[in-house]
Amino acid sequence: MSLFFYGVCILGAMLGGLVLLVLYSLLVMAQKGDECLDQLEMEMLKNYQASHNKSGKSENLCVTTTSDVYHSGIN
């Protein structure tokens, strides 16, 4: 075994570890982003429900779907 072989093995192990570290950090950042998005959606829903209940309107929400918007004029 030559010194070159050991150098290649060490370099491969370092690069493999670096790739695993980058993938792990990306997964952690994505998970934190999802948690922040969920928290923001819950806060927006609470604010909407609080303002909606103060106005005295009913609880029924009518939201048009994409297909309703595109096919509203076609019978």
Contacts in CASP RR format, 6 or more apart in sequence:
PFRMAT RR
TARGET T0000
AUTHOR 0000-0000-0000
METHOD contacts of the structure
MODEL  1
MSLFFYGVCILGAMLGGLVLLVLYSLLVMAQKGDECLDQLEMEMLKNYQA
SHNKSGKSENLCVTTTSDVYHSGIN
52 59 0 8 1.000
64 72 0 8 1.000
END
